[in-house]
């Protein structure tokens, strides 16, 4: 069990390693690079990460997974109005536009191994939390009559999340963000129309958006 000081030191190492990996890439970042970046001794590094580089990379991957959701706040946690949904949509687009084709989490997963049990658990947990937040937003909108009550909240949230992940996958391979924009715009438009929302104007992606 770490003391408060120990937990803070461990977190400082993780955050420093994350910054180093974002700048240099996971494949070329060594433990010595991370030690220099975080002003950490070798013994101190292995005290917090006794299994070495892979354990540290997995901790950094978990940190990056948290950042994926943190970058969508406060909107992701308050999807109770269409203004909040539109703000969340814009936050998602802004994050991935700034990130471009280089995904730190994806790079880390590839370095550790996407098929390893630890990375599978990490990915599943990220998607679970993301899906749960969207599902809660759908339920809140159904209670206020802004989304049709006969839609399955879990299935609807899965469709929204699939639009995001599909668009991100295309962005990672082509550098084109328009599919992510269109996927979100069309999906949200359909939800707005589920209770007869007025026909929305054309959005930036070429899809329709309601305000």
N, C-alpha and C positions, 0 to 999 in steps of 0.2 A: 504494500500500500504506500503510495507516494505521499509525501508531505505537500503542503500547499506550495512551498518553494520548489520542491522537486517536480511537481506537476507543471509549474510555470516554466522551469528550465526545459523540461521535455517538450512543452508546447513551443517554446522559443526555437528549439532545434528543428522541430517539424516545419514551422513557418519559414525559417531561414532556408531549410532544404527545399521547400516549395518554391521560394523565390529563385534559388539557384537553378533549379530544374526548369523553371519557366524561361530563364534567360539562356541556359546552355543546352537544355534537353536532358532527358533521363539517361540516355545511353552514354553520354560523355561526362556526366557528373559523378565524381568520385567522393568517397567518404572524406578524403583530405580537403576537397573543395568545400564540402559542407562544414568541416571543422573550422576552416579558415573563415568562412562566412559567418559562422555563429560563435566564433572565439571559444570553441569547445576543445577540451583535450581528448585524446584517443580513449583514455580510460573512462572519461565522463560519457562519451558517446556510447561506448559499449555497456556502460552501466544502465542506460535507459533503453538501449536496443541491443541486447546481448546476442541476438541472432544475426546481427550485422546489417548489411545493406538492404537485403530484401525486406526485413522487418521494418526498417526505416521507410523504404519506398511505399510499403503498404500503409503505414501511418500517414504518409504524405498524400497518398491516394484517398484515404478517408477524409483528410482535411480538404482536398480539392472537391470531393463529393459534397461536403457541407457547403462549400463556396457556391456550387451550382445552385443550391436552394437559397442560400443567403442572398445571392445577387438578385433573386426574384422577390425579395421582401421589400416593403411590408405587404405588397399586393397579394402574393400567393396565400398568405394567411388570412386575408380579409376579402375573399371573393364573394361579396354579398350584394354588389351592385354592378351594372354593366360598365360603369365608369372604372370600377376596380378591375374588372376583367380586361378592359381595354388597356389600362395602365400596366397590368401584368403582361399582356401580349407585347406591349412596347418594351418592357424590361427584358423579356426573353429575347426579342429581336436585337436589342441594343447589346446584350451580353454576347451573343454569338456573332454579331457583326464586328464587335471589337476583337473577339477572339480569332476570327477568321478560320483558316483551315487547320491551325495548330491547336489541338485540344490537350491541355496538360493532363487531364484525367485519362484520356484515351492513350496518350503516350505512356503514362505510368502503367496502365493496365497491360499494354503490349509488352512492356519491359518485364513486368512481374510474371505475366502469363495469364491471358484471359480465361483459360480453362481451369486454373487452379481453384481449389475449394474456397480459399480466402477471397479471391477477387470475385468469384461468383456470388458469395455472400454479400460483399460490399456493393456490387451492382444491384443485386436484388433489393437490398435495404434502401438504396438511393431511390430506385423506381417505386418501391412501396410507399415511402414517405411522400414522394412527388404525387403519385396517384391518389393517396389519401387526402392530401391538401386540395387537389382539384375536385375529388368526389365530395368533400365537405362543402366546397363552394357550390357545386351543383345542387346539393341538398338544400342549402340556404336559399338559393335562387328559386327552387321549387316551392319552398315554404312561403316565399313572398309572392308567388305567382308569376315570376319572371322567366321561368323555364317550365315547359310542360311537365305536369306531375306524373304522366304515364311513362316517362323515359326512365330507364334503369340508371341510377346514379353511378354505380361502379362501371358499367359498360360505357356510359357517356364519358366518364373521366378517362377510361382506357383509350377511347377514340381520340380525345383531345391530346393525351400524352403521346399517342402514336403519331399524330400529326406533327408534333414537335420533334420527336426522335427521328422520324422519317426525313423531315426537312434538314435536321442536323446531319444525318448520315450523307445526304446529297451534298450539303455544304462542305463536309470534310473531304469529299472526293473530287468536287468540281470547283469549289470556291464561290458557288452561286447561292446566295441567300434567298432568292426569290421563291423557291419551293417551300422554305420554312415560312415565309411571310404568307404565301397563298394558303398553305395548309392550315395555319392558325386562323386566317381571315375567313376562309370558307366555313371551317368548323364552327367558329363562334357565330357567324352569320346564321347558320342553320339552327343553332340553339336559340338565337334571338327570334327567329321566325317561327319557332315551335309554339309560341303563344300569340302569333299574329303581329309581331313587331313590325313597324313601318319599314318599307323598302329603304335600305341604307345607301349612302353615297359610295362611290368607287374609292377604294383605299389606295395606299401607296404601292401595294404589290400588284395592283390591277384587279384584285378581288374586291368584293363588296364589304364594307364595314359600317356598322351602326354605332352611333354615338348616343 
